[in-house]
Amino acid sequence: MTLLQISLAIPETGAAEYEKAMEEETAKITSCADGLKFIDGLKARVRHGSLSFTVKTDVAIATLPVPLSRALLARPIGKATPVFGGGEAFRVLVRCEPTFVAPRPAPSSRDGSAVATS
């Protein structure tokens, strides 16, 4: 399966509000393409280096921690998991459609986002 992971660095203050806003916004994602649009919209609102995303292909569900695999399988393809993480970043995962094609990495990234496929 293909997964899109979106990560936002946790701010030093206002973390609870930040997490709630991320939960509300990522709940609107209905596909991995929507997830990429969400990221594009967020780039203008966050500090340099506080946003990143990764696209992983050929992920076996059994390799994920049980709570994450359950959260992914409980949702339709294209819907984000609840926000998880802590410490340095809040994250969500989106199980991508079988037809989703991961974007190619940009030659340079001025905004701190990153795309990695494997």
DOTORGU-418036 format. One record per residue: x, y, z of N, C-alpha, C in turn; residue in one letter; residue number from 1. Coordinates in nm, 3 decimals, padded with zeros to 5 digits. Layout:
// DOTORGU-418036
[[X,Y,Z],[X,Y,Z],[X,Y,Z],"a",NUM],
...
This chain:
// DOTORGU-418036
[[00.084,-00.117,00.000],[00.000,00.000,00.000],[00.089,00.123,00.000],"m",1],
[[00.032,00.233,-00.044],[00.103,00.361,-00.046],[00.047,00.449,00.064],"t",2],
[[00.137,00.511,00.140],[00.098,00.599,00.251],[00.154,00.739,00.230],"l",3],
[[00.074,00.837,00.265],[00.118,00.976,00.271],[00.124,01.013,00.418],"l",4],
[[00.240,01.059,00.464],[00.253,01.106,00.602],[00.273,01.257,00.599],"q",5],
[[00.193,01.328,00.677],[00.205,01.473,00.691],[00.250,01.500,00.833],"i",6],
[[00.356,01.579,00.848],[00.410,01.612,00.980],[00.420,01.762,00.996],"s",7],
[[00.378,01.810,01.112],[00.390,01.951,01.147],[00.463,01.962,01.279],"l",8],
[[00.568,02.042,01.281],[00.643,02.062,01.405],[00.552,02.124,01.511],"a",9],
[[00.566,02.079,01.633],[00.486,02.130,01.744],[00.545,02.262,01.790],"i",10],
[[00.462,02.366,01.797],[00.514,02.496,01.842],[00.543,02.493,01.992],"p",11],
[[00.626,02.585,02.035],[00.662,02.591,02.177],[00.543,02.630,02.264],"e",12],
[[00.451,02.710,02.211],[00.331,02.748,02.285],[00.209,02.720,02.199],"t",13],
[[00.097,02.692,02.263],[-00.027,02.669,02.190],[-00.037,02.534,02.124],"g",14],
[[00.032,02.433,02.176],[00.034,02.301,02.112],[-00.105,02.239,02.104],"a",15],
[[-00.186,02.252,02.208],[-00.319,02.190,02.209],[-00.408,02.250,02.100],"a",16],
[[-00.402,02.381,02.084],[-00.482,02.446,01.980],[-00.433,02.406,01.841],"e",17],
[[-00.303,02.395,01.828],[-00.240,02.355,01.701],[-00.284,02.214,01.663],"y",18],
[[-00.283,02.123,01.762],[-00.324,01.985,01.738],[-00.472,01.979,01.698],"e",19],
[[-00.557,02.055,01.768],[-00.700,02.056,01.736],[-00.723,02.108,01.594],"k",20],
[[-00.654,02.215,01.557],[-00.669,02.270,01.422],[-00.623,02.170,01.317],"a",21],
[[-00.513,02.100,01.344],[-00.464,02.000,01.248],[-00.567,01.887,01.235],"m",22],
[[-00.623,01.843,01.347],[-00.724,01.737,01.345],[-00.844,01.780,01.260],"e",23],
[[-00.891,01.902,01.280],[-01.007,01.951,01.204],[-00.977,01.963,01.056],"e",24],
[[-00.862,02.015,01.022],[-00.826,02.035,00.881],[-00.799,01.903,00.810],"e",25],
[[-00.727,01.811,00.874],[-00.695,01.685,00.807],[-00.816,01.594,00.797],"t",26],
[[-00.920,01.617,00.878],[-01.043,01.539,00.867],[-01.113,01.565,00.734],"a",27],
[[-01.081,01.675,00.669],[-01.142,01.711,00.540],[-01.075,01.641,00.422],"k",28],
[[-00.961,01.578,00.444],[-00.889,01.510,00.337],[-00.968,01.387,00.293],"i",29],
[[-00.988,01.371,00.162],[-01.062,01.256,00.109],[-00.980,01.171,00.013],"t",30],
[[-00.856,01.213,-00.014],[-00.769,01.137,-00.103],[-00.626,01.184,-00.081],"s",31],
[[-00.531,01.110,-00.131],[-00.391,01.155,-00.120],[-00.368,01.282,-00.201],"c",32],
[[-00.439,01.296,-00.312],[-00.429,01.421,-00.389],[-00.480,01.538,-00.304],"a",33],
[[-00.589,01.518,-00.229],[-00.638,01.620,-00.136],[-00.533,01.650,-00.030],"d",34],
[[-00.465,01.545,00.017],[-00.360,01.564,00.117],[-00.249,01.654,00.065],"g",35],
[[-00.213,01.636,-00.061],[-00.110,01.721,-00.121],[-00.159,01.865,-00.135],"l",36],
[[-00.288,01.882,-00.168],[-00.345,02.018,-00.174],[-00.345,02.082,-00.036],"k",37],
[[-00.377,02.003,00.066],[-00.375,02.052,00.204],[-00.234,02.103,00.238],"f",38],
[[-00.134,02.026,00.200],[00.005,02.064,00.226],[00.038,02.194,00.153],"i",39],
[[-00.001,02.204,00.027],[00.026,02.327,-00.049],[-00.038,02.448,00.018],"d",40],
[[-00.161,02.433,00.067],[-00.228,02.543,00.135],[-00.164,02.579,00.267],"g",41],
[[-00.106,02.482,00.332],[-00.044,02.504,00.463],[00.093,02.569,00.452],"l",42],
[[00.160,02.547,00.341],[00.297,02.599,00.325],[00.305,02.749,00.350],"k",43],
[[00.205,02.823,00.307],[00.207,02.969,00.323],[00.182,03.013,00.467],"a",44],
[[00.127,02.922,00.549],[00.088,02.961,00.685],[00.184,02.913,00.793],"r",45],
[[00.279,02.829,00.761],[00.367,02.775,00.864],[00.510,02.823,00.845],"v",46],
[[00.585,02.815,00.954],[00.726,02.855,00.950],[00.808,02.760,00.864],"r",47],
[[00.915,02.812,00.810],[01.010,02.733,00.732],[01.056,02.614,00.816],"h",48],
[[01.049,02.497,00.758],[01.100,02.378,00.825],[01.002,02.311,00.919],"g",49],
[[00.882,02.369,00.941],[00.790,02.308,01.036],[00.693,02.211,00.970],"s",50],
[[00.692,02.203,00.838],[00.603,02.116,00.763],[00.685,02.020,00.679],"l",51],
[[00.647,01.893,00.682],[00.710,01.798,00.592],[00.608,01.691,00.555],"s",52],
[[00.634,01.625,00.446],[00.551,01.511,00.409],[00.635,01.408,00.338],"f",53],
[[00.588,01.285,00.347],[00.659,01.173,00.288],[00.556,01.082,00.222],"t",54],
[[00.589,01.032,00.105],[00.507,00.931,00.039],[00.589,00.803,00.037],"v",55],
[[00.533,00.699,00.096],[00.600,00.569,00.099],[00.516,00.469,00.020],"k",56],
[[00.581,00.397,-00.070],[00.512,00.296,-00.149],[00.546,00.158,-00.097],"t",57],
[[00.464,00.062,-00.131],[00.486,-00.078,-00.094],[00.503,-00.099,00.056],"d",58],
[[00.421,-00.031,00.134],[00.425,-00.047,00.280],[00.335,-00.165,00.317],"v",59],
[[00.388,-00.258,00.392],[00.308,-00.370,00.442],[00.242,-00.327,00.573],"a",60],
[[00.111,-00.345,00.582],[00.037,-00.302,00.701],[00.093,-00.367,00.827],"i",61],
[[00.144,-00.489,00.814],[00.198,-00.562,00.930],[00.324,-00.497,00.986],"a",62],
[[00.388,-00.410,00.909],[00.511,-00.345,00.957],[00.482,-00.222,01.042],"t",63],
[[00.357,-00.179,01.045],[00.320,-00.060,01.122],[00.282,-00.098,01.265],"l",64],
[[00.298,-00.006,01.358],[00.249,-00.032,01.494],[00.099,-00.064,01.489],"p",65],
[[00.055,-00.154,01.574],[-00.084,-00.200,01.573],[-00.185,-00.084,01.580],"v",66],
[[-00.167,00.015,01.669],[-00.266,00.124,01.672],[-00.277,00.199,01.538],"p",67],
[[-00.164,00.218,01.470],[-00.167,00.286,01.340],[-00.232,00.200,01.233],"l",68],
[[-00.198,00.072,01.230],[-00.258,-00.015,01.129],[-00.409,-00.023,01.150],"s",69],
[[-00.454,-00.031,01.275],[-00.599,-00.033,01.302],[-00.665,00.096,01.259],"r",70],
[[-00.601,00.209,01.289],[-00.657,00.339,01.251],[-00.668,00.351,01.099],"a",71],
[[-00.567,00.304,01.027],[-00.570,00.311,00.881],[-00.678,00.220,00.823],"l",72],
[[-00.686,00.098,00.874],[-00.782,00.003,00.820],[-00.926,00.037,00.857],"l",73],
[[-00.945,00.114,00.964],[-01.079,00.153,01.006],[-01.136,00.267,00.922],"a",74],
[[-01.052,00.329,00.841],[-01.095,00.443,00.760],[-01.098,00.406,00.613],"r",75],
[[-01.185,00.473,00.539],[-01.183,00.451,00.394],[-01.050,00.499,00.336],"p",76],
[[-01.012,00.441,00.225],[-00.892,00.488,00.155],[-00.908,00.637,00.128],"i",77],
[[-00.802,00.713,00.155],[-00.803,00.857,00.131],[-00.832,00.941,00.254],"g",78],
[[-00.877,00.880,00.363],[-00.907,00.955,00.486],[-00.786,00.950,00.579],"k",79],
[[-00.762,01.062,00.646],[-00.647,01.073,00.737],[-00.677,01.005,00.871],"a",80],
[[-00.572,00.952,00.931],[-00.584,00.900,01.068],[-00.602,01.017,01.163],"t",81],
[[-00.640,00.988,01.287],[-00.635,01.094,01.387],[-00.490,01.141,01.401],"p",82],
[[-00.473,01.262,01.450],[-00.339,01.315,01.473],[-00.270,01.230,01.579],"v",83],
[[-00.145,01.196,01.553],[-00.066,01.122,01.652],[00.071,01.185,01.661],"f",84],
[[00.150,01.135,01.752],[00.285,01.189,01.770],[00.290,01.271,01.895],"g",85],
[[00.387,01.351,01.901],[00.412,01.431,02.019],[00.561,01.458,02.020],"g",86],
[[00.607,01.517,02.124],[00.748,01.548,02.128],[00.780,01.658,02.030],"g",87],
[[00.820,01.622,01.910],[00.863,01.721,01.811],[00.760,01.752,01.704],"e",88],
[[00.669,01.658,01.674],[00.577,01.680,01.562],[00.445,01.608,01.581],"a",89],
[[00.339,01.669,01.525],[00.210,01.603,01.509],[00.210,01.543,01.369],"f",90],
[[00.150,01.424,01.356],[00.150,01.355,01.227],[00.013,01.296,01.198],"r",91],
[[-00.015,01.277,01.069],[-00.128,01.197,01.023],[-00.079,01.110,00.909],"v",92],
[[-00.145,00.997,00.890],[-00.119,00.911,00.775],[-00.245,00.903,00.691],"l",93],
[[-00.227,00.893,00.561],[-00.338,00.874,00.467],[-00.303,00.754,00.381],"v",94],
[[-00.395,00.656,00.376],[-00.376,00.540,00.287],[-00.421,00.584,00.148],"r",95],
[[-00.329,00.577,00.052],[-00.355,00.630,-00.082],[-00.431,00.531,-00.169],"c",96],
[[-00.498,00.587,-00.267],[-00.569,00.510,-00.366],[-00.469,00.428,-00.447],"e",97],
[[-00.508,00.310,-00.495],[-00.415,00.229,-00.575],[-00.364,00.302,-00.699],"p",98],
[[-00.440,00.398,-00.751],[-00.400,00.471,-00.871],[-00.316,00.595,-00.841],"t",99],
[[-00.293,00.625,-00.714],[-00.218,00.745,-00.677],[-00.073,00.734,-00.723],"f",100],
[[-00.026,00.838,-00.788],[00.113,00.844,-00.832],[00.181,00.952,-00.750],"v",101],
[[00.285,00.913,-00.679],[00.357,01.007,-00.594],[00.426,01.113,-00.678],"a",102],
[[00.423,01.238,-00.633],[00.492,01.344,-00.707],[00.642,01.324,-00.701],"p",103],
[[00.709,01.372,-00.802],[00.855,01.367,-00.802],[00.907,01.478,-00.713],"r",104],
[[01.017,01.456,-00.643],[01.074,01.562,-00.559],[01.112,01.683,-00.643],"p",105],
[[01.090,01.799,-00.585],[01.132,01.924,-00.651],[01.283,01.934,-00.644],"a",106],
[[01.347,01.998,-00.743],[01.492,02.011,-00.741],[01.544,02.079,-00.615],"p",107],
[[01.472,02.179,-00.567],[01.510,02.243,-00.441],[01.384,02.280,-00.369],"s",108],
[[01.390,02.283,-00.239],[01.273,02.312,-00.159],[01.303,02.429,-00.068],"s",109],
[[01.245,02.542,-00.100],[01.269,02.662,-00.019],[01.182,02.665,00.105],"r",110],
[[01.071,02.589,00.106],[00.977,02.603,00.215],[00.992,02.497,00.324],"d",111],
[[01.090,02.411,00.313],[01.113,02.313,00.417],[01.037,02.183,00.400],"g",112],
[[00.950,02.174,00.297],[00.879,02.050,00.277],[00.968,01.951,00.204],"s",113],
[[00.935,01.826,00.217],[01.017,01.724,00.153],[00.927,01.613,00.102],"a",114],
[[00.962,01.557,-00.011],[00.893,01.442,-00.065],[00.995,01.330,-00.077],"v",115],
[[00.961,01.217,-00.023],[01.050,01.102,-00.036],[00.965,00.984,-00.077],"a",116],
[[01.009,00.910,-00.174],[00.939,00.789,-00.212],[01.035,00.673,-00.201],"t",117],
[[00.979,00.563,-00.162],[01.062,00.442,-00.155],[00.976,00.321,-00.171],"s",118],
